[in-house]
Each structure stands twice: as C-alpha cells, then as structure tokens.
Amino acid sequence: MSANIQENLKFEVMFTVTPSAFDVNYQYSEALHWISITGCALSVVGLSVTALYQIITRKSRGGSPTLLVVNVCISMTVFYLLFLFGINNPVEHVNVAKMSGENIVPESDHHKYSDQGPCTAFTALLQYFLLLTFTWNTLYGINVFLLFKNSVSGTPSWFPLVAMAVGWGLPAVIVGISLGSTYRVEEPLGYRQEEFCWLASVDHNQKFSIKKPMFWGFVLPLLLMLISNTAILLHFSYKICRTNPNLNRSGKTSLKKKMMSSFSLAVMLGLSWVTGYILLITQEKNLKFILSVVFCLLNTTQGVQIFILFALRPFLNSNPAILNYLHAPEIGFHKKSFFLWKNKIPESNDSYKSTDGDSP
C-alpha cells in the first residue's frame, strides 16, 4: 500500500477485508478521506449537542429514553474520535528482503514483529466502542418494543438497570474473548492488521477467514444486532401504520408523522450499516467504489442525523415561534370591486385575501 493511501482516513476500512480492496479508484481516495473526516467531525459536534439537549429536557420524556439516547451519543462520539485519531498505525515496519540466487522464500517474509506502539490498544477500543454503540442501539429498539407491548404501564422498572449491565458489559465480553484468543505480544497480527489499527480479517493467503476476529468479533455480532433491529423497525412501522387508514387531510398529516417516526427509529438503530455488508461481498470495482461512497456518507454523518431528528427537530416543534420567524414573509393580495353602471356611485368594497391558512 502506498504511503499516500495509508495516510488517508477512509471510513469503509471498517468493512474492508483484503489489501486488494484498496486498489479501487486511487484518484478518489482523497475525496473519501475528506468525506470521512468532515462527516465524523460534524457527527461529534452533533452528538455532543444531542446528549446535552436530552439531559436538559429529560423530564419531558422520562428516564429510560434519555438514558438510552445519551449512551448512544457517548459511545458513538468516542468511536468517531478514536477513528479520527487512531485508525492509522503510527508504527511502520519495513521489510527489505536480501537478494538471493536460490529459489527459496526470503527469511524476512517469515519474520514476526513483537507488538510496538498503541495500535493494539486503539484496535481494542475501536472494537469496544463500535460494539457498544450498536448494543445501545439495539437496547433502544427493545425499549420501543416494550413500550408498544406495555402501552399502559410503560417500560418495566427493571429495564434501565439491565440495559446498563448489558450495554456496557456485553461488548467488553466480546472484546475480551477476541483479545484472549488471538492476541500475543510476539504476534499481534493475529488480532489486528498491520496498516490499520483494526481487526485482522485475512489468513496467510490473503483470503477472508471466519477464524479471524474481524468475523466473529465484529461482523457476526453486528449482523445479529442489525437483524434484530430490522425486525423491531418492521414491527414498529406495522403497529403505527395499521390505524387511521383514511386518506383525508388529517390522515395524510398523520401518515407523514408516522413515516418520520419510522425513519427516526431506523437512524437510531443504525440500519444504514447494512450497506457495509453489501460492500463486504461486492467484487465489481465500480460498484464497490459507489458503495464505499454511500457507506461513508451515511455512516460518518449518522451523528448529524441523530442531532437533526432527536435534538433540532424536537426543539423546533416545542418552539413554534422560531419556525414562524424563519418562514418567508407572507404577502396579502389586495382585491377591489368597481361598479360600471352609469350614474351609480361606485361603492368601495375593499377586501384582502387571507394567507394565514394551514399549510398543506
């Protein structure tokens, strides 16, 4: 891999499993680099504001939703920061094979480096906080499911404590198993990659291996969470859309709100990460590049999406005066009637057409 590519930050590295995957469209590498940096930076700001807003307004929605959203924001913020400052390995090993007239594999190709630098620690932290984010996403979905199931009594009283234990404990168990079974000080590449501080994914033949921690320490648990989150979203959408099927004006407004609720839940559940699995199995280079761009755009800006849907939108809805102030000025249409009969004094009949009606 060239030094130029290695210096770039590209978010799709989370689902890149072979070195050859980086051969796609070198000329667009800088674009993906800036998409990743800009999206992650904006998401960090958006998530921080969202967490603060949720804490300040917690009395209006109860304890459980606030607890879940704040933990999602915290874990996702730390993950983005770790990605920005720790995904590239600061330690570079350069192997120089000596020229030999014999047809043998150079000894340098079998050489193993002992662990140096903070790359392994960054890998473990990235794995933990990404799994932590999706665990809290799933717990948020479970909370929504329980609210629908117990619409009268609400979320069970035991749920917040169980959520705290599972939310912070389950990712730690997965990371601990990954480290304990694959990491050795004298051979760190059993756990992580060399170029990037991320989980190892390929065997000695540069083929994706299900024995590597990338599969069972990230891809598999994340897939199970996404499947459960998709099922929760479908259940939620079915429950809110099966009532009030009328197509009148109020029905349309209600349908719009229901669609927005489903979209908000999809964003919070992290379902845009499904594109990563499509990227994982795609072999065609042009399609892989397109998916890389889509994956970067959707998932580096997930924090911005959460800010818009869970902080900015509720704030504007609770302060309609701000929306009215931001609206374009309305112009009244003047209308005047005239009488054209002879010897009849025209009687002024001024009126103004109202434009204060409800928007469609």
JOPEDA-V527752 format. One record per residue. RES is the residue in one small letter. PHI is phi in whole degrees, 0 to 359 (none if undefined). Layout:
RES	PHI
RES	PHI
This chain:
m	none
s	289
a	297
n	297
i	291
q	295
e	286
n	281
l	259
k	228
f	295
e	290
v	300
m	297
f	239
t	261
v	247
t	228
p	301
s	296
a	295
f	277
d	279
v	274
n	53
y	303
q	295
y	260
s	298
e	295
a	297
l	296
h	300
w	285
i	299
s	295
i	295
t	296
g	298
c	295
a	296
l	296
s	293
v	300
v	295
g	298
l	292
s	296
v	294
t	297
a	300
l	296
y	296
q	297
i	291
i	295
t	257
r	297
k	292
s	279
r	229
g	98
g	283
s	298
p	300
t	296
l	303
l	290
v	295
v	296
n	293
v	300
c	297
i	295
s	295
m	290
t	297
v	297
f	299
y	300
l	295
l	297
f	295
l	296
f	252
g	224
i	286
n	275
n	286
p	285
v	257
e	248
h	253
v	243
n	265
v	241
a	281
k	283
m	293
s	219
g	278
e	271
n	272
i	229
v	285
p	303
e	296
s	295
d	286
h	258
h	289
k	243
y	265
s	286
d	293
q	223
g	78
p	269
c	298
t	296
a	296
f	296
t	299
a	296
l	292
l	298
q	299
y	295
f	285
l	288
l	295
l	299
t	301
f	287
t	296
w	290
n	301
t	294
l	296
y	298
g	297
i	297
n	298
v	297
f	299
l	293
l	295
f	289
k	289
n	243
s	295
v	273
s	276
g	82
t	294
p	302
s	294
w	280
f	297
p	302
l	293
v	296
a	297
m	296
a	293
v	289
g	300
w	266
g	271
l	300
p	299
a	296
v	295
i	296
v	295
g	298
i	295
s	299
l	293
g	295
s	265
t	236
y	269
r	224
v	300
e	281
e	215
p	289
l	286
g	288
y	255
r	232
q	272
e	273
e	285
f	238
c	277
w	213
l	297
a	293
s	226
v	239
d	271
h	293
n	268
q	62
k	248
f	299
s	238
i	285
k	275
k	276
p	296
m	302
f	283
w	274
g	257
f	214
v	299
l	292
p	298
l	294
l	297
l	297
m	294
l	294
i	296
s	295
n	293
t	296
a	298
i	296
l	297
l	296
h	296
f	297
s	296
y	295
k	294
i	275
c	261
r	280
t	260
n	51
p	278
n	299
l	256
n	282
r	300
s	294
g	295
k	295
t	298
s	296
l	297
k	298
k	294
k	294
m	296
m	294
s	296
s	295
f	295
s	299
l	294
a	299
v	294
m	295
l	279
g	70
l	289
s	294
w	289
v	301
t	299
g	295
y	288
i	293
l	297
l	296
i	259
t	279
q	250
e	290
k	295
n	295
l	295
k	297
f	295
i	301
l	295
s	297
v	295
v	298
f	299
c	297
l	297
l	290
n	263
t	285
t	259
q	299
g	295
v	294
q	299
i	297
f	300
i	296
l	274
f	245
a	226
l	295
r	297
p	298
f	296
l	292
n	294
s	275
n	229
p	297
a	298
i	292
l	295
n	296
y	292
l	281
h	295
a	294
p	299
e	267
i	249
g	281
f	263
h	278
k	229
k	225
s	255
f	232
f	259
l	254
w	286
k	292
n	62
k	242
i	289
p	299
e	258
s	296
n	222
d	284
s	208
y	230
k	280
s	285
t	240
d	266
g	292
d	293
s	287
p	291
